[in-house]
Amino acid sequence: MAINLHTRFMGTMIGSALGDAIGERALEITDRNDLLEYINADNELCYTDDTVMSLATAELLVSQGTIDQQLLGDKFRKYYKDEPWRNYGVVTSAVFTIVENEAIEYTTAALRLCDGSGSFGNGAAMRVAPLGLFFHRSHDLYEMAKSAAEITHAHPVGIDGAAVLAKAIAMSLHLNSQRPFAPQVYGARLVEFAETTRLKEKLQLVLKLLASHATMEEAAAQLGTQSSVHESMAFALFCFLTHPHAFVECILCAVSHGGDRGTMGAMVGAMAGAYLGSEAIPPHWQRRLENAQHIETLARELAAHSTL
């Protein structure tokens, strides 16, 4: 069966936004059955800053074909000022405030945070899905992800986490979901792609936990689920590699074990959506997603402007 990359682009963008929206609800509805009941009802599934900045990145890539840090930072900041209630993180908000007050570059502002080392939170990884799609065949994928990340998250681990997730999405696009999936091979390629020791060690732990058939609770405890990217991205990856053929289970896994639920949902939704395509996502969920038409349009435009 030929791989339809257009549906994979759609699955990635829709999947990431849904994971974000469902994870946000999981902060209040912690029981799995109650959460499913809410999702499967007629409630609108509203996303957070994770998706807002992902869509902003997609819009820039469609219009510019590359990452212009100042243009992208300005776009992020505009959307933040338009909708500050989208649950923006303290790191991103701080960067915007510094830029607003001092009229300096975003990358300079980002380097002021965390005692001058920059943040290694997951704020860059949560919005990286469009980059993984647009540059899925490019040897410059890491550099493009780095350029987009360091606008707000300048620590090498924060950059590395975003780049590795972009690579995971790019890899997932080209795997045939009708054939056997090899999680150890997939994970090993990400270990090789990563550049920081801290992230490499976490990714290796993911593979060790998979090999030992660890439970979700064990994985969450050992990997961590908080906003540090080497924790939350690693646990999202574990969820995907444990349930690669089941979009719903990927999402529920990522949002049901505490921590930064929305961002882990966004990350695993992007990986699963890229691998399975939009057909694997419940149609009712897609219909209830906030701004779904705009997200679908951007996915089509990304596909049209990238090299399929």
Secondary structure by P-SEA (a helix, b strand, c coil): ccccaaaaaaaaaaaaaaaaaaaaaaaccccaaaaaaaaaccccccccaaaaaaaaaaaaaaacccccaaaaaaaaaaaaaacccccccaaaaaaaaaaaaccccaaaaaaacccccccccccccccaaaaaaaaccccaaaaaaaaaaacccccaaaaaaaaaaaaaaaaaaaccccccccaaaaaaaaaaacccaaaaaaaaaaaaaaaacccaaaaaaaaccccccccaaaaaaaaaaaccccaaaaaaaaaccccaaaaaaaaaaaaaaaacccccccaaaaaaccaaaaaaaaaaaaaaaccc
